[in-house]
Structure formats: C-alpha cells, structure tokens
Amino acid sequence: MTAGITRVAEVVVEGTALFLDKRFDYAVPPDVDVAPGVRVVVPMRDSVRSGIVWAVREVAEAGRLRAVMRVMDRVPVLTPHQMRMAEWLCDRYGATLPEAVSAILPGAFRVRVRKVLVPNDGAQVPDDVKTSALFRWIAESGPEWSEVRARSKADERTARAWVGAGFVREEIRVDEAVGEKRRAYLVARAPDEVLRREAESRRRRARRQSDLLQQLAEAGEMMWDRRAFPPSSVAPLVEAELLAIAERRVTRAHPPRNEDAAWPELTPYQASAVRALTEMARQGHGVALLHGVTGSGKTEVYMHLIRAAIEGGGQALVLVPEIALTPQLVQRFERRFGGRVAVLHSGLSLGERREEWTRVLDGDANVVIGARSAVFAPMRDLRLVVIDEEHEPSYKQEDAPHYDAREVAMWRAREAGALVVLGSATPSVASMLRVEQGDARLVSLPVRANQRPLPPVDVIDMREELRAGNRSIFSRRLAEELERTVSEGMQAILFLNRRGYAHAALCRACGHSMECPRCDIHLTVHRKAEGHALVCHYCGHEEPLVRRCPACGEEALVPYGLGTEQVEQHLLRTWPAMRVLRMDWDTTRRKGALESIIERFQRGEADVLVGTQMIAKGLDFPRVRLVGVVAADAMLTLPDYRANERAFQLLTQVAGRAGRADTDGITLIQTYQPGHRAIQAARSHDYRAFYERERESREFFRYPPFCELAVFLASHAEERLARGAAARFERELARSASAASLTVLPAGPSGIRRIDNVYRYQVVMKYASWQDVKEDVVRAYRLVKEKMNRLGGSAVLDVNAQRIG
C-alpha cells in the first residue's frame, strides 16, 4: 500500500437503534486483512459491537478514525449478491440495514461482544487490593462495566482507579453463538517411500512414530487421534518435516450420491411440463405457475428441472412453506441427489444450520431445500427457484423485517437470470392474476400421476345430524367410514385447524368466557396429566380449569368448541383399539418429534392421524383412504379478507391426501354451512370457478392483489402511548405529499388489543404502488418509531401485509 494511504472499512454495525442504519467508517490496521462480507469487532461509543464489512476503500487522509479491533472470519460469510439483497430488503420493506443483515445471516453466526475487566498479568498489586472482595470478584467473574456499576458507584470509581494504576485492564471477549466444528488432521509432507523408510528405521526405538508414518504412507492424511498418537510422538515428525498438522472443517455425514437412483418414466403431462419449463430456463429469467392437482407429480417435475440445472453447473433452491414438509421431501431429494442436498430451516440446531450454510457457501451443496429463511442461502450460481405450495401465507415473515420469501426469491432469480417455478394445486389469486397479466406462464398438470380420479368429496350437513339426535363430533357417515377404513387395513386423516382440547371455557349459567389476564383473548382448554388447564397461546399464561364461574359463582364452567386433543380423545374413547397419532404444534415442538410422527404413520404404526393445517400440505401417505374435515366452519368465520381463499385451499389440499396410490379415496367435510362457495368449490375440485368469484370480489372491494396493504403497529405497556403513536403516524401521513396516493384507515386497536400486558394500536394503508408512497410512509414510521423507542415502546411497519390485525 502506498505510504500515507489508509484503508477504511465501511461497517454495518449490529443493533436495532435507528442511528445504526448507516455504514460507519473504521481505519484498518496495516497488518489486518479485511474484505467485504467478513464479520469484525469495532468500537462504538463507549462499548464494542460486532458488524459486517460492507466495503473497503483507500483514502489519503483518514482523519481520527477509530480502528477495526478484530476480524472474525478468514473468508466472507456474506456474498456480494446477499449484500445487494440486504439493500433491496431495506428499499422494499422499509427495513434498516442491520435488520436486513440479521434476517439474511443465520443466528448461528451471531456473536456476543463484551468489554470486560481482568487483572493485569504481572502487575505489582498491593496486598490490600489483592485481598479486597471487589478485586477477587473481578478476577473470578470478568465483569462488564455495567455489572460493576450495578454493585455501587463507589465500586465503579475504585475499578476505574485500578485501570489507571495498571492493576486491572479492559479486555475484549467475543463469544460466538456456535463455533465452526474443526478437527486436527495429520498430513504427509514426504513421499510414500520416504515415509516407509523412516517408519522402518524407527520401528524398534519409536513404535508409535513408526505406526503413524506407515499409516500416512498408505492414506496420505488422517484425523489426529491423540490417544493413539500423543503430541510427544507427533512433534518430532513435524520437526523433521515428515508430516504437518492441519485444521479441517468437519461436517455431519451426508449420503453419497446414488447414481442408480430410479428416475420413473414421466406421464405425458409431466413430460410436457418439463419440456416447457426447460425451454423457459434456457431463455433465462422467467416465472412459471405450475398448476397441478393434488397427486399430479409436481415434485417429479421439480426434480427433473433440478437435475438439468446442476448438470449445467448451476444451483437450485426449493422452498416449502412448513418445516413439516421437509422430512419427506429431503428423503426423496437425497435419494436422487445424495450429499449435494443442503437443508435450511429453523428446526435445525444452531450448529447444524451453520454447517449447512457453510456447505452451500463453499459450493459443497448445490441443491438447497428449506422453509422461508432458506431463501437467503449463499448460492453463487442460482439457475432454478422452486416455490412449492406457493399460495401458503407462511412464506410471509411475521417479525421485522416483514419480508415475503416469494418476493425475495423472485428478486434473486431476476438478478441471477434464473427460472422461478410457482407450484400449487390451489394457486393464490395473486399468482393467477400474474398469469392473466402476462407476467407468468401457466403450465398445467390436470390429472393425477397414477391416472386415478381425484377423490370424491361429500359434504355432511351437521344441522341434519343434530335433527337426527346425533350430538357426537363425528357424523354418522364419518364414523361408518372410519370403521370401514380401519377394518380394511387402510389409514385415515382427520383435519381440524384448531389445537388444544376446546376453543374456550364458557359458563352455561351467565355466558362468561375465561380470558387471559394479560391478553385480550380467550384462554384455550388443553388436556394435562392432572386435568384440564386453560392456556394462552400468545403469552403462555396457564391456570387450572375449575367448574366455578368467577363471574356468577355457579358451577357451570365447561369447555366449548373443538380442538385436536378432543378429537383424539373421542377417537380413543369410541374405538379403544384404534391407533391414533396427533400432529399439531403441541406434539411437534420437541426436536425430532415431527419426523417421528410422519415416519410412524408412513410405516403403518397408526390407523388415524389427527392434525392441524400442517397435515394438509404436500405430505404423501399412499395408504390413506379417508380424509375427514371435522369442523370446516372454523375456517369460514375468520375476520380476514382471505378467509374464503384460505378455506378453499385448505379443504382442497387436505382432500388431496386421500387416494394417492392404487386405492380409492374419499373426503368428508362436516359443516353447518354446506352451501358456502368455498365448500362447494372444494367439493367439485373446481379451482377455476372459485378463482373467478374471488377475483371479482377482491377487485370490487379493492383488496390485494388489486392494491397493496401496509400496516403500522405501535405497542406500549401504557395504552395511551400506543394509541397516541398510531394517531401521530396517521397525522403524519395525512399531511404528506403522498396523501392522495394513500387510502388510510383510521388509527385503532389491533385485532388483539393487548398481548402480555402490552397494548397494540395500528394504522392500515392501501396503495397502488409502494414506490409512490415509500418515502413518506417510511419517514413517518421512523419519526414515530424513534419516539416510541425513547418511551420504552416499539413500532413496526409491515409492507405488503398479508393480514390486518
């Protein structure tokens, strides 16, 4: 580097404060190597923080810049493409740059940086200092200044005096969330014949050295087993330059690529789809909607496209909406592509996630499968993006930054010139409208891969069941079909999109319902070993269910409504010999539980699988003959403009779990609203009819995709401050230059006004183009957010919001 020239690193510093939303300049010491994308430790005011180097430049005069203190990585953990993606996230969703980096980089790469106090080595410390309780505590604990200050101001003054006297020093400590797994290897440095000759010469006087040299002559290198070859045996061989010690990254075992894995013959429709999509891929970036009925073999089409992408030297990304879908899918993909498959989702441990991320970064994996956050995988040569079950709302991130993985994937594909395939049996209204407007190409799989018809769907009117005196949660028809299915050795799936035992606890005497003391929401009844309990699904509050009503004093408090636990109990009580598994959030939150349930049902260890929406998507169980929707009405009454679409999609998807192999299937939908258009469309498998009605309704009421929604949400423990923040945001928009381009609904309580004693008020906006209103909306948001942060509250902005409230 030329004399007088200083290298300056532009660093994005981690943190949530708005003042951190920029790049900070730090001088790079002459003996330090940095590159964009590496993690560093830098001073920030009177503390230290971690950050990412965004750019490095040379300047003639750096002024009085503070210097980078430590570099964390040998190679960048973020690629240039990912750094551009972070900037795009800020532009599209109003996020800060640190928020965008936090979304992209897995938590496994997070670091905790501390400035701690430790005794100075070799300092001549007076005896009275050595024997003081404060000095002993510093020596044992290595506290931060804030911890010393918490003891007393006198202790802080004393400690600062000791730093000045040289008895104590400040030391920077960096703790990684999880370290990279590395192992020491012994590597031969001399030719095989030299190693063998040396091994023979040492056989009598140094047997371990002889054995080690003989093994290295055969293998070239080996993991260092210190019990077999202690350092005292290895050191002389290193000194003699016969071998070297090298550190290597260790990864978990991946199955070898199986070149003989069967590739079944495609059906005519599948072959046509592969040809059309392959031609699109050859032409560069494009978007295709693969509309295939349930069981039509969309996954087989995906795999042929992936094979073409990786044979051309590229990479493929496959997104699924739920972790529940990954076990089966990963098994199928690993049988075809072996160790080239990497899996990324939140169900992995931090170590597993870091390991998979690093395999992709290093180019060891060229097929990535995962849920929403896998869209950020560090792929350098992306050729294909598959978004399976593209209609699912779970692709939208609920926390800041509120990104939509589908939009992020399309941005990545456009940047890389890759093909995007949106797959679904029930495409979203937005995706089908994209086809109509010429922004995507429709490719269809109209029949099942096994050439069998879609299972008939019968609708059971539960009003008729009541009139007939049947008060069971199962209609007579569903009970008969369950008995028949199990007696014939087949399997059944029962779907109810509510977990727990019962939806609420109501008093039959006065109508009082039990609510959470910390949230404005009903408590859900759950079964526990010691009896029923009332649980809040938002803050975790739990209390026993008692019979006495707190409002009227009558012993009339009872569970009301249905949940998956009650369905499971009813099955076991009515048919004690029936083998039942339940798959919902409560049974799958433990690591490995989800995979275990899926595998057990697949092996035939259960007759009936009861579950929430996670069983409705993409799972393939060949022996399922019967699907029963226990209470369809729970999906039809949600205060959401997408309620009808979600109901139709879930009903169609869960119906598609039946009759997927060589057996006939049947789906029974129990409802008190048999004429509802979502139920009638699902009954006839008529996507087109449902889409036309829903599209017309959305356009008339101006809901997405005919506009975009954004939601500002202010939260505070004091209701007046949350309400005031929402009102201030609304006023700022009213006097902005973009006011004419915005439809702003009045500030008001969120759908759930209070969660865990924090009040929530919101402002909903409608607009045609985010770019037209972005500047004013973000300005108003940051103004209010900054004030809320000072007041101890919070404010978030959800751009392209998928729900209101």
Secondary structure, DSSP 4 states (H G I P E B T S, - for coil): --TT-EEEEEEEE--SSGGGSSPEEEEPPTT----TT-EEEEEETTEEEEEEEEEEEEES---SPPBP-EE--SS-SS-HHHHHHHHHHHHHH---HHHHHHHHS-GGG-EEEEEEEEEPTT----HHHHTSHHHHHHHHH--BHHHHHHH-HHHHHHHHHHHHHTSEEEEEEEEESSPPPEEEEEEE-S-HHHHHHHHHHTTTT-HHHHHHHHHHHHHSEEE--TTTS-HHHHHHHHHTTSEEEEEEE-----PPP-TT---PPPPHHHHHHHHHHHHHHHT-SEEEEEEE-TTS-HHHHHHHHHHHHHHTT-EEEEE-S-GGGHHHHHHHHHHHHGGGEEEE-TTS-HHHHHHHHHHHHTTS--EEEESGGGGG---SSEEEEEEETTT-GGGB-SSSS--BHHHHHHHHHHHHT-EEEEEESS--HHHHHHHHTTSSEEEEE-S-TT-PPPPPEEEEEHHHHHHTT--SSS-HHHHHHHHHHHHTT-EEEEE-S--SSBSEEEETTT--B-B-SSSSSBPEEEEETTEEEEE-TTT--EEE--SB-TTT--B-EEEES--HHHHHHHHHHH-TT--EEEESHHHH-STTHHHHHHHHHHTT--SEEEESGGGSSS---TTEEEEEES-GGGGTS-SSTTHHHHHHHHHHHHHTTSS-SSS--EEEEEES-TT-HHHHHHHTT-HHHHHHHHHHHHHHHT-TTSSEEEEEEEEESSHHHHHHHHHHHHHHHHTSTTGGGEEEPPPEEEEEEEETTEEEEEEEEEES-HHHHHHHHHHHHHHHHHHHHHTT-EEEEEET-S---
